[in-house]
């Protein structure tokens, strides 16, 4: 199953990296493995290749040859959950620190708001470019990912300060709490099996996401050339509805990202792929935070 995150869908957990693909949920009867193209498109249960049952795992083949027990991920350079947690914490840590610095050093009072918003928008554009560069790279670049997090943090710090100080007092903290609540809720639901990420789930979410993004782009164009709020997708009752839809989509993206990480662990992804997992999860969490922040701003502007 391919994730919405470009880092997962382009260069993430796929057989292009030299190990089994991770593009869908395992079929009944056992996990699927890569055969040709999408391993899950074939719908075939797991079957070791003829003549060499260890061909899919060179470490297992070597261990069998010398009669040694299979090596653990820590000794074979494979990704572990600790790797994912540490890389994700590092990326989010950089983002939070730069956001706090931007909040403190870029005031949004009447005399400075124009300059601060300019810096924030510039940081957002740089972050977007860095995210696209990493998405199209074959391998994860920790320096690039952390630099993206730094610039994205500057943008989030400025936009959060604007909303919190000029629209809705306490909005930033409310958005953080909402994002954490959705993350925890989706993780619990996913681990409990209440959310099943399969082909139908993926198709529905991607169709909804494409429609959502298309409508937001149309709204932006109308706002730029027609003035005001365009078609009204970001204000009033319609804005609230679209804000809730954006949060629901973010929750679905999280479920697909959890599936990608789970498959990477199950099929022995290289340790450096933990940076891709961290990058993808950060993209989704930023999406969720911004949707919460926008929704809170809309609700308070309607009071």
Buried (B, 14 or more C-beta within 10 A) or exposed (E): BBBBBBBBBBBBBBBEBEBBBBBBBBBEEEBBBBBEEBBBBBEBEEEEEEEEEBEBBEBBEBBBEEEEEEBEBEEBEBBBBEBBEEBBEBBBEBBBBBBBBBBEEBBBEEEEBEEBBEBBEBBBEBBBEBBEEBBEBEEBBBEBBBBBBBBBBBBBBBBBBBBBBBBBEEBBEBBBEBBEEBBEEBBEBBEEEEBEBBBEBBEEBBEBBEEBEEBBEEBBEBBEEEEEBBBBBBBEEBBBEBBEBBBBBBBBBBBBBBBBBBBBBEBBBBBBBBBBBBBBBBBBBBBBBBBBBBBBBBBBEEE
